[in-house]
Amino acid sequence: MSDSDGAAYDVHYGDLLVKFGAVLNLGWENLPRVADDEVVAKLRCDELRDGDVVVADTAEDLTAGKCSELRGVGGSVVYSGLHTIPFRPLRDYAPGYLGHYLNAPAFRRQLVPLMQGIKVISISRAAISGAIMSVPPIDEQSKIAALFSSMDDLITLHQRKLET
């Protein structure tokens, strides 16, 4: 892995848990790269694209299941690493909606009883697939995503002010 060299980006589960928010925009975040181009050439998994969601399936607490919706992928080659579950929605959603919705307490409360483990907590693809989603019309999804993105930006701004 490298911070600057390599043909493909890697979404790491630890970064999902600690560093990235509900929406991971590749234009704003610095993702680690797979430094060895030969390793990238041997990968047999699908490249991720805009709108895909990557879930951290393991954590040391109930943050297992935290996810980020990918945006700004463009022509970049992006994969997700170990302890992640990438998924591609089968229908269209407003940009940012899934990332915010899937991290919301109303959705996550469904996942907690399905998590397993004592020291390390895990959630499976099958458990997540059984969760029920509320899907409003796409124009309402856009408004919800915009509201939560604005709130995220405001929180980040205040955190930066506190750091200085």
N, C-alpha and C positions, 0 to 999 in steps of 0.2 A: 504494500500500500504506500501511496505517496500523497503529499499535499498538493503537488503541482504537476507531476508527470504521469502520463498514462492515457490509454485510449478509451477507458470506460470509467464512469463514476460508480461508486458503491454506496448504497444507503445502509448504514450500520445500525443494528438494533439499539446500541447504547446511545447513539446520537438521536434516534427517534424518541427515546425515553427522556433524555436530558436537554438536548440542544434545539431540536426542531419543534415547531408549533403544529397547529392543525393543517396548515398549508405549507408545503416545502417548495419554495420557488428556487429553481436552480440558478436563476439570474441574481439572487440575493445571498444565497448560502454557499459556503465553500465545502463541497463534498470531497471526501478522500477518493483517490483514483487507484485503479488496479494498475500497478506500475509495469507489470510484465504483459506485453502485447500477446505473447504466445498463450498465456493463460486465458486471456479474453477470447482468443480465436477458438479455444476448446470448449468454451461455455455452451451448454445446450439449453439454457433457459431463455425465456422470452425477454427481450429488452423492454424496459418500462417506458411509458409514454404519458403525456398530459392526461390528467384525470384518473390515473391509476392510484391506488391507495396501498401503502405499505404499513403493515401492522407488526409491532414488536410482540412476539408470542411468548416472551420470557422476561421476567423481572424479579427482583428480590422483594417486591411488594405488589400491591394491587394496581400498579401502573402497567402491568402486563395487559396487552390489548390496546395500548395507546398507539395512535396511528398518525400518519401525515398523508395528505393528498398531494400528489406531484403536479407542479405547474412549471412552466418555463423550460420544459425539457427540449423542445425544438428538435434539432438534429443530433443532440447529444446521445451517447450510448450510456444507458443507466441500468444497473442491476441492483437487486437487494441481496444482502449477505445472509449469513447464518442467523438463526433465531428471528427471522422475519417471515411474514406471510404477505406476498404481494397479491393484489387482486385487481381485476379490471371489471368495472361495472358493465352490465349487459344493456343498460339503457343510458340515456343522457341525463346528466345532472348539471345544475348551474355550477360554474367554477367556484370552488371553495366550500360548497354546501356539505359534501360528504365528509371532508376533513373536520369541519366543525361539528356536524351532527354525530359522527361516530365517536367523538371524544366527549360528547355531552353527557352529563350525569344520567339523563333519562334513558339513553342507550346503554351506557356502561353498567348501570344497575342490573341489566339482564345478564351481563357477562360474569359478574362476580361469583354467583353460585356455580358457574361452570368451570371456574379456574381450579387447577389442581396443584398440589405441592405444599411443602412445609417451608423449607429454606428458600427454594427457588419456586416461584409461581409461574405456571404456564397456562396458556389458553390454546385450544386446537382450532384448526380450520373448520372442523365439523361443528364445534360448539358455536363459533361465530356465525356459521351459515344458518343456524337455527334461530338466530335473534330476529326480532320483528322490528321493522323500520317504519317510520312515519314519513311519507313522501308527499309534500304539498306540490301544487303546480309549480312549474319551473320559474315563473316570474316571482313567486313568493320565495322560492329557494334562493334566487338572486338577492332579494332584499335581506333575507336571513344571513346569507354569507357576507354581504356587505356590512351589515351591522356588527357581526362578530369580528370581521377583519379590522374594522375601525376601532373596536374595543381593544383588540390585540395591539394595534399600533399605538394607541393611547397608553396602554400599560407599559409597553416597551419604552416609550418616551419618558414616562415617569421613572422607570427603573434606571435609565441612563442618567437622569437628573440626580437621582439618589447616589449613584456611583461617583459623581464628580464633586 
